[in-house]
Amino acid sequence: MADKRVGVVIPSLNTLVEDDLRRYLPADVGYHITRVRLSKTGGRVTQEELLAAGREAVQLSTLLSDARMDAIAFNCTGASLSNGIEGANKLREDIEAATNTASTTTILSVVRALRAAGLKRIVHVCPFTAEFGADEANFLRASGFDVVVSKGLNFTDARVAAKMMPEEIVAIALDVDHPDADGIFLACANVRAMEATETLQRKLGKPVITSNQAVIWDLLDMIKHPAAAKFVARAPATA
């Protein structure tokens, strides 16, 4: 039986979070999932639908706390940042209040992970269109980061983005990297970015943070698990 248990609320169309949890969580940490409906209008997810998913995630997180989780995350990058910094913090606070459990959301975990890695100037890659990429980049800038490059891949369906192979993600990140950036953030909980990090960090010599990596790190950090340390590499000091 697991020593600790973490719960994660994910969008209904997500196909990869369970894979990353199964692959990367320590064996003594159990995980449990619940899903929130992510609706579409005209075949695309809108900002209002992202906001609605965030609101619904608060109540759905109580399904996880019923099973006595040690920490809970709402893992959807876009939905966790769509209401700005104040809204992002309120969403986390609402989940924590509803569950009486230490809680986080994707974007807050990402910001914490970027800071823990010592990153200030970053390259940002978003799988989706310019509208969503701009929201992410602006949130990062408002959080104190210099976004040197922001690249959107123009997917309109996360299920299609999920089919990108890690090797494709590596090639994209290598192509958009910038010498002024001290690290890279690969956004979205439904891409195989976490599988690409080791290769990218070796090739680039700089930290790479992904949405799922940040959430796993933050969950482990909240439960004070020693394995948390291996998930965020600190950037080397520069003159």
Phi, psi and omega in degrees: 000139183295142177290322180227156179227136176240147179242145182225128172265125182232159177296151183300331183269002182287134181242359190240341184300315179301322179299315181292322177296316180295322184283324192247338179292143175300153185297336182269011176242116176275159178223151180222145188236142162226157187241146176246136180296127174248099185282165178230150173238122182061031178082005181228147173281130179260169177299319180297324179289327174295316179297320179296321179297321178297317179297318181291330181298332180299310180291320181296331180296337179290338175295329177282317182293336174302331180266014174061061175286155174269340176198151183226142176230140166264112190251086171209111187302308184297315182292331183281347181242357189293344181252021178076180185297315180298316179294323179296317178293321179295321179300314178298316180297322179294320178295316180296319180292319182291330186254346187053042184221142175306130189222160176209172172228166186304307187294324178292323175295320179298313180300315179298318182292319178299319178292320179296329177280355179076023184272140177235322181244118189232154165264134183240128177240122179245133181291343193258194186285173186302324181302312182285323176298320179294320178299317180294312182298320180293323177296318179295319178297318179294339179271002173105008181261148173267108179274100185290319178221137172233120186239124174259142182260356172070021170289146174245359179224118182297333180291331176282318177302327181296342181277351175299134177281153177306325180296325176293320180294320176301312182298319179296314182294320178297324182289325185264353180303150182230139183298336179281348182273138178261005176185173182232140172245120176257109188275159171103132179277357183239037170231157185274041184292325183297328178288344182267349191294317184299313179297316181296316181296324178292318183286325186265336183068029178215157182295147174234128179243135176240164182301308183292324176300314181297318180294315179299315178302314184293318177300314179294323178294320180295328179265007176059044178271133183297338181291346181304324186300333185278352186269344180230111178271135182277138178294142177295148180295142178239155180290000000 
